[in-house]
Each structure stands twice: as structure tokens, then as C-alpha cells.
Amino acid sequence: MANENEKKTPFDYESEIWAVANFVWGPIKTTEFNRVILPFTMLRRLECALEPTRDAVVKAFEENKKEWGRENDHYCDFSKKAFYNITSFRLNSLGSIDTLDALMEYINGFSPNAREIMLRFKMEETCKTLQEHGMLYSVCTKFAGFDLSSENVSDRDMSNIYEHLIQKFGESIAENAEDFMTPKDVVRLAVGMIFANDVELLSSDEGVVRTLYDPTMGTGGFITDALDQLEEWQAKKKMKAPATIVAYGQEVEPESWAMGKAALLLRNVEAKDKDIHDQIKDMSAHIMYGNTLNDDKFEYDRFDYILSNPPYGKEWKPEREDVLAEARLGFAGRFGAGTPSVDDGSMLFLQHVVSKLKQPNADGTGGSRAVSTPI
């Protein structure tokens, strides 16, 4: 057995979190484990990230609530993060009597960007079941025992934990785990291809800003890996003003969307060595929930880079009327090349990607790069 003082690995945390799933088995169906495990893991990560500045935020709220109200970006100046919580609650202080009421008050005390993530998991309904069986308080205290602070668990390790949990609960999140899980080596290959030979992006030290879009982002693997790789390359060059990427994405499956948005919201929890602007920058601001085929959240936008693994082979019956209506617009819409069989929307997603490309300049510069994987 490992010494208690030894730093735990992602595998240790995965095993301990999995043990909580076994604990709630019975009252909670195995197909609904994700509604307990994934949001509570994220909630604890958010909680740990906010712990150093929690008292400062609570004090700021008490002193300014008449002027600022419960929701105001000014609180980020005190949390030093892109999100905040105005309550003094923690998972280990919710109480054993009215745990559900306290938990919901705690969640409602988060800034809108963090609270929306929790609500997409339909936590309240699941937590009511846990409360009815006398298990909610125990679940909260179990998660409170996991040290998921950035000092103990890096962003990369946290990403690995999420990934393994998603793989374990994948079949209950989507019809098939492969609907949203793209193999890591495929992701890295696609990212490498899209950035290859882009000298300005990789070598400019003049604060270049580029946009990256994933229209079917799942849990955000393409986006986070692209950001990781760019940071890795830049770290070796010791730049003062390296190029930055602004991420855009859309996802229709609520739990997958929540995981992807949370990954970007939490991305700066290790930014203690950066200035306050970088620390409180919300990298998840352009991660939208909705169906890309019939509810394009970026209708008038074009992007520098597009990475995507659409659900090839999936039917588009639910979106049929809206898609056909847009197809009748011809090339004034996204589907001017025509519509495929309703049994496979692959061509629709490809046309959507093409519609988001920038036109190159007359001299051949500019334009966009896109990679769409068939896996």
C-alpha cells in the first residue's frame, strides 16, 4: 500500500471516484452514474480552485451585493479566476439534515458560466434520489475528501481523470462511446497537420490572435489538445507575446458539452504566474450548447482553423425540416451542394465546415485550414 503522504496519481483518483459509483449503485442506475460522478468531480475541482480566494469573494459579495447583485464579473477580480462562488459553502459543510437544499444553494452561488455546467447534468433530480435514500451527505463528504487542487492535480492530470471517467461511463452518456471519443493519436495527428508550417502562429512574438472552431466538439478533445500543443511549442521559445488561440465550439449532447466547457473554464487554474487578465480570462466563453445542423450558434462567423470529428453515419431525421429549409436557399445557406440520404448526415457536416472557411486573399495568403476526421 502506498504511503498516505505520497502524491496520488490520476489512476488513484479514478479508482476512488469509481468507488463512489459503487456506493450509490442501487438507488442510482448504472446508466445514470454519470449524473453523479462527473458533475461532483467537476464541482470538487471548481471548489478546490476557488479555495485560496473564497473568503475574499464572500467578503466582496457582502460589501457590494446591493450594487453588484449576485452575478457580476467584478467578483472574478477577487476570485482570480474566470468564475466565482459567492457562498461560504463547501462540500464538507453542507450539513447532514438539509443537504439537498444547501447543495442547491451552493451551486446557485456560482457564476453563470460554472452554474450552467452543473445544471446540464440534471443534478437536482439525481441528488433528490440520493437524499431520499440518505446517501447525499455521504456522497458530498466523499468528494470533499479528494484533493483536486491544481497544486496536487495538474490540468493535464485532471484531463486524464476526466477522460478515463468518460470512458467508464461513456455508454450511459451517449448511444456509443465512439460518438464523442476520438483516439488521442488521431487528435494529435490532426492538430499537427492543421498547424504545420504556419510560421506566424508558431514563431510570431507579436501577440497574434487566431480562432479555432469545432462544430461537433464532444468533450473538447480537439480544442484542448490544440491549445496544449501550441503551449508546448511556445514554451521552448521563451516568447514575450506568443500567438494565442480563441476557442469556439458547439455540442448537442448535454453531458459531453458540460465536460468540454468545464475543461476550458478550468484551464487557467494553474495561471498563478500570469497577470490578472490571463488568470480571469474565460476560455469557455464561446462554447455553445445546441445542434449544429439546425441551430448554428456561429451563423455569421468564419474561423482560422477548424477541427472536427462529426458523427459520420448518423441519421438527421430530427433536423430534417430545418435542414431542407436551409438547403432551399442554395449557396446562400450552408447546404447548397444538396442533401444526402436522411440515414447519413456526413455530407451535411462537411458542407457546414466549408461554410465556416475564410476566403484567402488575392495573393494566396490568409484563408482557413480544416481537418475533419472519419474516426
ROTI-689717 format. One record per residue (C-alpha): residue number from 1; residue in one letter; x, y, z negated. Coordinates in Angstrom, 2 decimals. Layout:
zalum  tordo  xx  yy  zz
NUM  a  X  Y  Z
...
//
This chain:
zalum  tordo  xx  yy  zz
1  m  0.00  0.00  0.00
2  a  1.26  3.46  0.90
3  n  2.31  5.82  -1.85
4  e  -0.50  8.27  -2.68
5  n  1.90  11.18  -2.19
6  e  2.74  10.14  1.36
7  k  1.10  12.15  4.10
8  k  -1.76  10.27  5.68
9  t  -1.79  9.51  9.38
10  p  -4.73  10.06  11.75
11  f  -5.32  6.32  11.54
12  d  -5.68  6.55  7.75
13  y  -8.32  9.23  8.10
14  e  -10.13  7.34  10.84
15  s  -10.31  4.28  8.60
16  e  -11.55  6.25  5.60
17  i  -14.15  8.10  7.65
18  w  -15.26  4.80  9.16
19  a  -15.75  3.55  5.61
20  v  -18.34  6.30  5.09
21  a  -20.23  4.93  8.11
22  n  -20.29  1.54  6.44
23  f  -21.55  3.19  3.25
24  v  -24.62  4.72  4.96
25  w  -25.35  1.62  7.03
26  g  -28.93  0.59  6.40
27  p  -30.74  3.86  5.83
28  i  -28.86  5.18  8.86
29  k  -28.97  3.09  12.02
30  t  -25.68  2.31  13.71
31  t  -26.91  4.23  16.76
32  e  -27.20  7.34  14.55
33  f  -23.83  7.13  12.79
34  n  -22.57  9.95  14.99
35  r  -25.10  12.32  13.41
36  v  -23.42  11.78  10.05
37  i  -19.77  11.09  10.74
38  l  -18.97  13.60  13.47
39  p  -20.67  16.72  12.01
40  f  -19.42  16.04  8.49
41  t  -15.88  15.58  9.79
42  m  -16.16  18.91  11.59
43  l  -17.76  20.58  8.58
44  r  -14.88  19.48  6.38
45  r  -12.33  20.72  8.93
46  l  -14.10  24.11  9.03
47  e  -14.21  24.18  5.25
48  c  -10.51  23.43  4.89
49  a  -9.62  26.07  7.47
50  l  -11.58  28.72  5.58
51  e  -10.43  27.78  2.07
52  p  -7.47  30.23  1.80
53  t  -9.69  33.23  2.57
54  r  -13.05  32.02  1.21
55  d  -13.09  34.33  -1.83
56  a  -12.17  37.35  0.30
57  v  -15.11  36.71  2.66
58  v  -17.59  36.21  -0.18
59  k  -16.41  39.45  -1.77
60  a  -16.67  41.31  1.55
61  f  -20.21  39.99  2.02
62  e  -21.31  41.10  -1.45
63  e  -19.84  44.56  -0.93
64  n  -21.08  45.11  2.65
65  k  -24.20  42.97  3.14
66  k  -26.55  45.97  3.18
67  e  -24.64  47.50  6.07
68  w  -23.37  44.42  7.91
69  g  -26.05  41.84  7.10
70  r  -25.33  38.10  7.04
71  e  -23.87  37.91  10.54
72  n  -21.16  40.32  11.60
73  d  -17.79  39.88  13.30
74  h  -16.26  42.12  10.64
75  y  -16.23  39.10  8.33
76  c  -13.67  37.48  10.67
77  d  -11.23  40.20  9.64
78  f  -11.39  38.71  6.16
79  s  -11.55  35.00  7.09
80  k  -8.59  35.45  9.51
81  k  -10.39  33.01  11.80
82  a  -12.86  33.17  14.69
83  f  -15.59  32.05  12.28
84  y  -16.57  32.51  8.65
85  n  -18.91  31.42  5.86
86  i  -20.45  33.97  3.52
87  t  -21.42  31.48  0.79
88  s  -19.33  30.18  -2.08
89  f  -20.47  26.60  -1.44
90  r  -18.14  23.73  -0.70
91  l  -18.93  20.07  -0.10
92  n  -17.83  19.27  -3.65
93  s  -20.01  21.97  -5.25
94  l  -23.45  21.36  -3.74
95  g  -24.81  19.63  -6.83
96  s  -26.43  16.23  -7.15
97  i  -30.05  17.38  -7.62
98  d  -31.00  19.63  -4.69
99  t  -28.12  18.60  -2.47
100  l  -30.02  18.95  0.81
101  d  -31.22  22.49  0.09
102  a  -27.72  23.53  -0.96
103  l  -26.16  21.89  2.09
104  m  -28.51  23.66  4.50
105  e  -27.88  26.98  2.75
106  y  -24.17  26.30  3.12
107  i  -24.50  25.54  6.85
108  n  -26.72  28.58  7.39
109  g  -23.99  30.70  5.82
110  f  -21.62  30.02  8.72
111  s  -21.15  32.44  11.57
112  p  -23.43  31.71  14.57
113  n  -20.67  30.06  16.64
114  a  -19.96  27.48  13.92
115  r  -23.56  27.04  12.79
116  e  -24.73  26.22  16.31
117  i  -22.30  23.31  16.41
118  m  -23.74  21.80  13.24
119  l  -27.33  22.21  14.42
120  r  -26.72  20.40  17.72
121  f  -26.14  17.24  15.71
122  k  -29.63  17.50  14.19
123  m  -28.00  17.20  10.80
124  e  -31.00  18.22  8.72
125  e  -33.14  15.31  9.87
126  t  -30.37  12.79  9.17
127  c  -29.46  14.37  5.85
128  k  -33.10  14.18  4.74
129  t  -32.88  10.42  5.19
130  l  -29.68  10.31  3.15
131  q  -31.29  12.43  0.42
132  e  -34.34  10.18  0.28
133  h  -32.06  7.19  -0.34
134  g  -29.96  9.00  -2.92
135  m  -26.86  8.98  -0.70
136  l  -26.39  12.57  0.47
137  y  -24.47  13.78  -2.57
138  s  -22.11  10.80  -2.32
139  v  -21.51  11.42  1.39
140  c  -20.71  15.08  0.70
141  t  -18.25  14.23  -2.06
142  k  -16.60  11.53  0.03
143  f  -15.91  14.00  2.83
144  a  -14.80  16.61  0.30
145  g  -12.01  14.21  -0.63
146  f  -10.42  14.37  2.84
147  d  -7.70  16.99  3.13
148  l  -8.22  18.13  6.71
149  s  -6.36  21.42  6.31
150  s  -4.03  22.46  9.13
151  e  -1.08  22.06  6.76
152  n  -1.97  18.40  6.31
153  v  -3.54  17.56  9.69
154  s  -2.30  19.39  12.79
155  d  -4.58  20.43  15.64
156  r  -3.17  17.58  17.74
157  d  -3.73  15.02  14.96
158  m  -7.26  16.33  14.43
159  s  -7.90  15.93  18.14
160  n  -6.72  12.32  17.91
161  i  -9.04  11.70  14.97
162  y  -12.00  13.09  16.90
163  e  -11.10  11.04  19.94
164  h  -10.98  7.76  18.02
165  l  -14.24  8.53  16.24
166  i  -15.87  9.32  19.57
167  q  -14.65  6.02  20.98
168  k  -16.11  4.18  17.99
169  f  -19.43  5.98  18.20
170  g  -19.40  6.51  21.96
171  e  -22.23  4.16  22.81
172  s  -24.55  6.00  20.44
173  i  -23.59  9.42  21.78
174  a  -24.20  8.69  25.43
175  e  -25.54  5.87  27.53
176  n  -21.99  4.75  28.17
177  a  -18.75  5.94  26.60
178  e  -17.28  6.34  30.07
179  d  -19.84  9.06  30.75
180  f  -17.64  11.51  28.89
181  m  -14.31  9.87  28.07
182  t  -11.67  10.46  30.73
183  p  -8.44  8.45  30.20
184  k  -5.66  10.62  28.78
185  d  -3.18  9.77  31.51
186  v  -5.74  10.81  34.14
187  v  -6.32  14.08  32.32
188  r  -2.62  14.88  32.12
189  l  -2.11  13.99  35.79
190  a  -4.98  16.27  36.84
191  v  -3.66  19.14  34.70
192  g  -0.15  18.68  36.07
193  m  -1.48  18.77  39.64
194  i  -3.54  21.91  39.17
195  f  -0.70  23.87  37.54
196  a  2.08  22.52  39.79
197  n  4.26  25.19  41.43
198  d  2.16  28.04  40.03
199  v  5.21  30.16  39.27
200  e  3.29  33.16  37.97
201  l  1.33  31.09  35.47
202  l  4.33  29.10  34.25
203  s  7.03  31.77  34.31
204  s  5.40  35.20  34.09
205  d  6.14  37.12  30.89
206  e  3.74  39.97  31.64
207  g  0.54  38.79  29.94
208  v  -1.12  37.21  32.98
209  v  -4.69  36.04  32.26
210  r  -6.26  33.14  34.19
211  t  -9.62  31.38  33.91
212  l  -10.18  27.62  33.66
213  y  -13.60  26.02  34.11
214  d  -15.03  22.56  33.53
215  p  -18.70  22.28  34.62
216  t  -19.16  18.83  33.03
217  m  -16.80  19.18  30.11
218  g  -17.94  16.37  27.82
219  t  -15.90  16.79  24.66
220  g  -13.49  19.21  26.34
221  g  -10.53  16.94  27.05
222  f  -9.53  18.66  30.29
223  i  -9.61  22.12  28.74
224  t  -7.73  21.29  25.55
225  d  -5.07  19.28  27.39
226  a  -4.55  22.10  29.88
227  l  -4.06  24.55  27.02
228  d  -1.74  22.10  25.24
229  q  0.44  21.52  28.29
230  l  0.74  25.21  29.09
231  e  1.76  25.97  25.50
232  e  4.32  23.15  25.57
233  w  5.94  24.50  28.74
234  q  5.91  28.07  27.48
235  a  7.37  27.20  24.08
236  k  10.61  26.17  25.74
237  k  11.00  29.61  27.40
238  k  10.56  31.82  24.30
239  m  8.36  34.36  26.08
240  k  7.05  37.57  24.55
241  a  3.90  37.87  26.69
242  p  3.25  34.47  28.33
243  a  0.28  33.80  30.55
244  t  -2.97  32.94  28.79
245  i  -5.97  30.94  29.88
246  v  -9.58  31.80  29.10
247  a  -11.65  28.61  28.96
248  y  -15.15  28.22  30.38
249  g  -17.23  25.07  30.18
250  q  -20.72  23.59  30.21
251  e  -22.11  20.31  28.90
252  v  -25.63  18.87  28.77
253  e  -25.16  16.20  26.07
254  p  -25.55  17.94  22.69
255  e  -23.10  15.94  20.55
256  s  -20.41  16.00  23.25
257  w  -20.93  19.75  23.68
258  a  -20.62  20.27  19.93
259  m  -17.36  18.33  19.78
260  g  -15.88  20.27  22.68
261  k  -16.94  23.66  21.34
262  a  -15.65  22.83  17.86
263  a  -12.26  21.80  19.24
264  l  -11.82  25.24  20.80
265  l  -13.34  27.14  17.88
266  l  -10.84  25.46  15.58
267  r  -7.91  25.78  17.93
268  n  -6.39  28.76  16.16
269  v  -6.46  27.39  12.62
270  e  -2.68  26.97  12.88
271  a  -2.14  30.54  14.16
272  k  -0.70  31.86  10.90
273  d  2.43  33.06  12.68
274  k  0.40  35.05  15.22
275  d  -1.10  38.51  14.91
276  i  -4.65  39.02  13.65
277  h  -6.05  39.35  17.18
278  d  -4.87  35.85  18.08
279  q  -5.99  34.41  14.76
280  i  -9.59  35.57  15.11
281  k  -9.96  35.06  18.87
282  d  -12.87  32.70  19.55
283  m  -11.64  30.40  22.29
284  s  -15.04  28.68  22.37
285  a  -16.95  31.83  23.31
286  h  -17.60  30.65  26.89
287  i  -18.51  27.04  26.12
288  m  -22.18  26.75  27.06
289  y  -24.87  24.15  26.47
290  g  -27.09  23.16  29.37
291  n  -27.45  21.17  32.58
292  t  -25.03  22.42  35.23
293  l  -27.20  21.28  38.17
294  n  -30.34  23.22  37.29
295  d  -29.17  25.69  34.63
296  d  -25.84  27.13  35.75
297  k  -24.65  29.35  32.90
298  f  -22.00  30.99  35.09
299  e  -24.07  31.77  38.15
300  y  -22.02  34.75  39.33
301  d  -18.58  33.68  38.10
302  r  -15.63  32.32  40.05
303  f  -12.58  30.74  38.43
304  d  -8.85  30.38  38.97
305  y  -8.76  26.69  38.01
306  i  -11.48  24.05  37.90
307  l  -11.04  20.63  36.31
308  s  -13.92  18.19  36.19
309  n  -14.94  14.58  35.80
310  p  -18.62  14.65  36.84
311  p  -20.94  11.72  36.13
312  y  -20.50  10.16  39.55
313  g  -23.18  7.66  40.45
314  k  -25.74  9.17  38.09
315  e  -29.24  9.96  39.36
316  w  -30.57  13.52  39.39
317  k  -34.31  12.91  39.19
318  p  -34.85  15.21  36.18
319  e  -33.26  18.12  38.08
320  r  -34.78  17.25  41.46
321  e  -37.28  20.11  41.83
322  d  -34.82  22.82  40.80
323  v  -32.04  21.40  42.98
324  l  -34.27  21.16  46.05
325  a  -35.47  24.72  45.50
326  e  -31.89  25.98  45.45
327  a  -30.96  23.81  48.44
328  r  -33.63  25.61  50.46
329  l  -31.59  28.80  50.02
330  g  -28.90  27.28  52.21
331  f  -25.42  28.61  51.60
332  a  -26.87  31.49  49.60
333  g  -27.15  28.84  46.88
334  r  -24.83  26.06  45.74
335  f  -26.23  23.19  47.78
336  g  -26.11  24.49  51.35
337  a  -24.48  21.31  52.66
338  g  -27.60  19.36  51.78
339  t  -28.72  17.00  49.04
340  p  -27.69  13.35  48.59
341  s  -29.79  10.40  47.53
342  v  -31.51  11.03  44.21
343  d  -29.71  7.96  42.87
344  d  -26.27  9.61  43.01
345  g  -25.60  13.29  42.37
346  s  -21.87  13.16  43.21
347  m  -22.17  15.46  46.22
348  l  -24.14  17.99  44.18
349  f  -21.37  18.29  41.61
350  l  -18.73  18.62  44.32
351  q  -20.71  21.39  46.00
352  h  -21.07  23.11  42.66
353  v  -17.28  23.07  42.20
354  v  -16.78  24.51  45.70
355  s  -19.24  27.30  44.89
356  k  -17.04  28.37  41.97
357  l  -13.84  28.78  44.01
358  k  -12.40  32.23  44.62
359  q  -11.73  33.25  48.20
360  p  -7.99  33.57  48.99
361  n  -6.55  36.90  50.04
362  a  -5.81  37.67  53.70
363  d  -2.12  36.91  53.11
364  g  -2.95  33.48  51.71
365  t  -2.36  34.39  48.08
366  g  -4.93  34.11  45.36
367  g  -7.85  31.74  45.65
368  s  -8.52  28.83  43.31
369  r  -7.33  25.34  42.58
370  a  -9.69  22.49  41.71
371  v  -9.32  18.84  40.74
372  s  -12.30  16.51  40.41
373  t  -11.52  13.01  39.20
374  p  -13.50  9.91  40.17
375  i  -12.81  8.14  36.85
//
